Every structure is written in structure tokens, then in C-alpha cells.
Amino acid sequence: MSLLHPFRERSDGRKVRYAVVGAGWIAQEDFMPGVEHTGNSVMTAIVTGDAEKARELSKMYDIETTTDYAGFDALLKSGKIDAIYLATPNSDHTPFVVKALEAGIHVLCEKPMAPTVEECQQMIDAGRKSGAKLMIAYRLHFEEATVEAIETVREGTIGEPRFFSSTFAQQVARENSRTDAKNWAGPMPDMGPYPLNAARQLFESEPTEVFAQTASLKQPRFAEIEEMISVNLKFPGERLAQFTISYGANPMSQYRIVGTEGDLEVSPGFTWQEGLTHTLTVGEKKTTKTYGKSDHFGGETKYFSDCVLDDKHPEPDGEEGLADVRVIKAIEESLKTGRVVTLPPGPARKQRPTREQIIKLSAVAPGKMVDAAPPEEGTKS
């Protein structure tokens, strides 16, 4: 069932104590304001290389402990935290995740999980060995419109799903960290997991073939990364998916899945700043439903904290993160070689999103920024 009551405390009063590791835009604007919203989570530490940022944020959110990255190992042993929310650049995820899990500290890690399949597996193995929980921050797995789209297809409303298409674009400033190749940055790691994950969930299977092409505007901000990528995927059952992502186009976020008896469009499809809208067509009948704006980040945090407190396995676990990364690496290989890349059969997912994990918290105001800015603005934070 959906959880419709924000700020509802657990009956046992227990809360998971989080350290925010990496206090950039996404952590400050959305994760940190959402924590108090959960009723089962609290921030007790911040890890950042910017001492002034740490001081400002600790005052703003009444956070007791601050440290730089050199103090991360000591924080893990301090007894002051139960879990970390990791929002560092993509290239830095692995050492933080592995150290935390080996220390018995639970991890909510932003996507994409890691730059290589091997690093993903290293994280998974660390969690299995220690028993600490690892969840990849697929916030849409707890968002009502997204899960309802998956259930609509699963229930056969549009017949047999045949093909998927998506367009996802934004403008990213040259000075933003997302344009630094050393961070495993660019539209594919940053934006690609959204349409890729949507296609995988809607088809409930893993792609078997990949082909990708890139095109870039002749601008300094795209000196190290691609501006635009188009991806074609083939799925079992003779089904196709296509998506185009861009760092240099007018903001757009939508996807559509077409079946033998109807189709479903979700637009916007991946953002959290506004409610998502379904347009369902079955035969000649078309219906539209708009889902209210909600707190995606508070919802995913509430879910993960309940998994920690009740000793439940989270649905978007390390294997879910790895499933996307193995496809992203095949896409990168196709871009490099110009050829179709065949993927070996992926492991069958034991869990996929269901209505039972929808968490609908009312929207919260974005947090005040301290030396951080969204992608379209010029800061490296």
C-alpha cells in the first residue's frame, strides 16, 4: 500500500543516523531537506572537502559532526552514524562504499553505481560479507506515477509491450563537474540510467544487443565529453528500445511504451520538480492522469531506513545498479567501436518495483545552496 502521511514517526521511535558524503547540488537541494520528512531518518554527520560549507550546513540542519574526506575512516568507527548517503562524483563511489560496508555501515549510493562492472561487484561482495545493506538511489522506484506505469504494462493494459522510446535533455554549464571526463561524467552516466532503467523495468527483462551513436556541438563545454547520445537496445521477445539524451538541448523528459493494444506516455518522465503525467491510449480511448508533485528523495530515504530498521532487503540493490552499469559499459563499447555489441544473458532480477513500495510524501521546498548550483549553472560543486 502507499504511505500517504508525511512526517509520521515510526511507532518504535527508531531512526537511522546518516552521514551525507559529498555535499554538492543534489545533496543540498533535495536529499538534505527530505530527511526530516521521513520520520525514520536523521542526519548526524557531513563529509565534505569544503570546511565553510560544512559549517554552514551543520548550522542549517543542526548536524553535530563534520569532517573532511581524510576523516571518513574515523567517522565510520565513531559510533555516530548507521548509514551514509553518497553523492560524490561517479568516479569516487567505490572506495567510500566498500569502506563503509566493510565497517558495517549501510549505504544509500547515488547512481550510476560505479564506473566498472568489477567495481559494482566489489561493492556487492563487501555488503554480503559484512551484512550491511546497499541500495542504489533509484528514487523513481518509490514514485507513484513510475510504479503505476510499470504495473499498467505488467497487467497487460496495452497488450504485449513492443517498443520503448524516450527523450531526455538538459543544458549543462561548462564549469559544472558533469563536464569533467575524469569524474566518469557526461550524459550517459548521468542521464542514461533513467531511460535505460525505465525500459528494463517496463519490459521486465535485460537487453541482449546495444548500438549507440554520438553527436556534439562544437563548444568548449563538450571538449572532454559527448553532448548527445542516441542508444538502440534489443530485448528478448523481439522488442526494441531507443532513447536520446543530451547536455546541450532544451530541457525535455519523457518516455513512451507501445504495445499491441495501446500505449502509455509519461511526460515529464524522470524529473522531481513537478508531478508526472500519464497519457494512456487503448484502442481509440485516451485518458490522462497527473500525479501530484512529491518528495522523491524523502521517499527513497524512508524506504531504505525501514529496510535497515526492519532488516529487509532493499529492492534497488547492488545487483540492480550493476544491471544498468553492464549495459552502460556495452553502450560505451559501441560508441568506441561503431558496432553492435552483444550482451551475455543478464542475471534474472528477483525483485522489481511494485505498488507496495510506493511512498508518497508531500513535496518540500528545495534546500538553500551553499557553494553549490544545478547543472545549468557554473559551479564545479
N, C-alpha and C positions, 0 to 999 in steps of 0.2 A: 504494500500500500504506500501511497505518497505521504511524506511528512509535511504537513501544511502549516505548522505552528512555529514561527521563528522564536528564537531566544528560549526555547523550552529546555530547562535543565534536565539532566539525567536524574532519575529518581534516587540513584545511589550517590549523586553529587560528585562522582569522579570526573576528572578532566585529564586529558593528555597534555603534557608540557612540551611545547615546541620551541626549537631554535630556528630562526629564519636565517638561512645561509645564502647570502647573495641578496643585498637589499637594493636591487635595481627597480626599474619601472613596474614590472608585473607584480613583484612582491609588495611594493609600496601602494600601488593604485588599487589592487584587488585582493591579494591574499591577506594582508595585514588587517584591513578593515573588516574582512569577513570572519576572522577568528572568533571575535566576541559573539558573533551571530550564531555560532554553532551550539552553544550550551554545553559542549563537552570538550572544549579545547581552550588552551591559554598559551600566550607567548611568554616565555621566561628568559629568552636569550636572543641576541642578534650577532651574527658573524659577518663582518664587512671590513674591507681594507681602508675605509674612509672613517677616521675617528670622529670627525664633526658630524657626519651622517649618523653614526651610531649614537652620539649624544642627543641629537635632535629627536630621533625616532624613539629612543628609550624614554625620553620625557613625554612624547606624544602618546605612547601606548603603555606607559608605566611598566617598562620592561627592566627587570633587575640587573641582568648580566649582559655585558657587551664585550666582544673580543675581536681581534683581527684574525686573519686566517692562520697565522702561526699559533694561535691559541686554540685551534679547533680540537686537536687531540686531547688537550687538557679538559676542555669542555665536555667531551664525551665521557670522561671519567669522573666528572664533578658531582654527579648525582642530581644536577639541576634540571635535566631535560629527559624526556622519554622518547622524543622523536625529533626529526629535522624536516623542514620544508626546504628543498634545494632548488634554487633558482639562479645558479651561476651560469656563465656561458656554457654552451653544449659540450665543448671540448674538455671541460673541467669536471664533469659529473662523476666519472668513475672513481677517482681516489676518495672523494668525500663519501660517496655511497658505500663503498667497500669498507672503509674505516668505521663508519657508523654502524653498519650491520654487524661487523665483527665484534664491535663493542656492545652489541645487544640493543642498540638504539634503532628504533623503527624509522623508515624513510618514505617520505612523500616526495618523489622526484619529478621535476618538470620534464616534459617531452621536448625533443626526442631523447630517448633513454641514454644512449651513448653513441660515439662515432663508429664503433665496430660491433659486429655480432659477438666477437670474442669478449669484448668488454661487458656487453649485456650479460653474457653467460657467467662472467666472473661475479657480477653483482648478484645474480640469481643464486649461484653456488654459495656466496657469503651469507645470504639470508637463510638458505636451507640449513647451513651448518650451525648457525647461531640460534635460529628460531625467531629472529627479529623479522618484522613484516616489511615488505617492499611493495609500494603501489606507485604506478606511473600516473601522473596527473592528467588523465583524460576526463576533464571536467564535464564534457558532454555526455558521458556515460551515466550521469545522475540528473541530467537536464530533461525536463518533461517532453518537450517537442521532439528532441532527438530520439529518446527511447520510444516514444509513441510512433515515430516513423519506422523504427526497426520492427516494432510489434505489428504495425499495419502491413508491412511486407510479409512478416512471418506468418500472419494469419491468412494470407492468400487474397487480400482485398484487391490487389492489382493483378491477380493471376500469377503466372510464373515470371519472376523478375528476369529481364533480358539484357538491359544495358543501363549504365550509370554515366552521368556527365556532370561536371562541376566547373565553376569559375570562381577563383579566389584571388583577389588583388588588393594591394595597398601601395602607398608611397612610403619609401624608407629613405631617410636623410643620409647623406654621405658620412656624416660624423657619428652615426649610430653604430653600436657594436655589431649589429646584424650584417654590416658590410665588410667585416674583418674575416678573411678566409681562415685565419689561424684559429678562430673560435668554432670551426665547423659550422659556419654561418651560411646565409643565403636562403633563397625561397624554398628550396627543397627540404632542408632540415627544419626550418622554422614554420612554414605554412603547409608543406606537403603532407605531414601526418594527419591533417584534418580531412581532406577528401579521401586520402588513402584509407584511413581508419573507417570512414563512413562507408566506403564501398565494401570493405571487408566485413563490416557488421551487417550491412543490408543483404549482401549475398550469402552471409554466414559460411564463408569459405576463404581459401587463400589463393592468390593469383599464381598462375603457372608460367606466364610469359610476360615480359616487360619490354617496351620500346619507348625511348624518350628523345626529345629534341629540345634545343635551347635557342633563344634569340635574345640579343641585348641591345639596348640603346647605347650609343657612343657617348657615354657620360662618365666622368671620373668616379662616381659612386659605384659603378659597375666594373671597375678595373680589376678587382680580385674575385668577384662573384658573378653568377649569371643574373640577368634581370628577369628573365621569363623562361619557364619550362613547361612543356606540354608532355603528358605521360599517357601512354596507352597500356592497359592491362588486360590480359585474358584470364578468365576464371574457369574452373571446371563447369561442365554443363553447357559449353559453347556460349559463355556470357562475356560481355565486354564492359570495361570501364575506361573513361577518359576524363582527365582533368588538366586545366591550365592554371598555373599560379604565377604571380608577378609582383615584383617590388617596385615597379615603375608605372603603374596604371591607376586609374580612378578606383577608389575602394569598391569592392564587389565581393559578395559572399553568398553563394547559392549552390544547391545541387538538385538533381532530378533523377529519379529511378523510374524506368519504364518497363511495364510488364505486358503480358499477353492480353490483359483485360482492362488495363488502366495505367495511370502514372501518378506519382507523387512528387511535387516540387516543394523544397524547403528553402525559403528566401526571406530574410537572411538565414544562412545555414550554419555558420560557425562562430559568430560573434556573441559577446555577452553584454554589449552596451545597450541592446534593445531586445524585445521579445522576438522569438522566431515564429514564422508563419508557414502553415501547411496549405498547399493548394492541391486537392485530391480530385482526380478525374477518373471516373469509372464509366465506361461507355460514353454517353452524352451528358451525364450528370457531373457537375463540377461543384465542389464545396470548398470553402476557405475557413480556416481556423487560425486565429492568432493567439499564441501563448504569451502570458504576461511576462514582463521582464523579471528576472530573479537573480539571486546571488549564486552564481555558478561556483565560485571559489569557496564560499562558506559551505555550500552543499557537499563538494567533494571532501572538504576537510572534516565535516561532520561524519560522513560515511567512513572515512579512514580511521578517525578516532574511535568510532564504535567498533570497528574491526579490531583495533588494538585492545580496547577495554573488554570486549566480549570474546576475544581470541577467535575471530573469524578470518577466513582467508579473503583478501580483497579481490574483486573481480578484475579490474585492470591491473594485473600483477606484472611481475617482471617478464613473464612469457608473452604477455600482450605487448609490452614495449619492444621486446625482441622481434615479434612477428612483424611489426612495422619497419624496424631497422633493417631486417633482412631484405625487405622489398626496396627500401631506400637505397641500400648498397647496390642492388641489382640495377636500379634506375641510374645511379652514378656510373656503373659499368657501361650501361647502354649509351649514356651521354659521351663517355670516353671513346667507345669503340664504333659508335654509329650502327650498332647491330641489335637485333632482338636477343634478349637474354632469357634463357630458360631457367626457371627456379625449380629446385627439387621440391617434392611434396612437403608442405609445411606441417608441423605437428597440429593435430586437431585441438581446437580450443575447448577446454572443459567447461568454461563459463563464458557467457555473453550477456550484455545488458538486458535486464528485464524490468517490468514495471515496478517490481518490489524494491528496486534500488533508487527510484526517483526520489529526490529530496528537493522540495520546493520551498526555499527561503525567500522572503521578500527582499527586493534589491536594496543595497546600501550605497551611500554616496562614495565616490572614489576617494581614496586617501590623499592627503596633502603630500606633494612631492618634495623630497629633499635631495637635491643634486641628482635628479633622475627625470626622464621625459619619455613619452611614447615614441615609437619608431619614426614617425614623420618629423620629429624634431631633432635638433642637432646636439645630442649629448652621447658620450660613449657609455654612460652608466646603464 
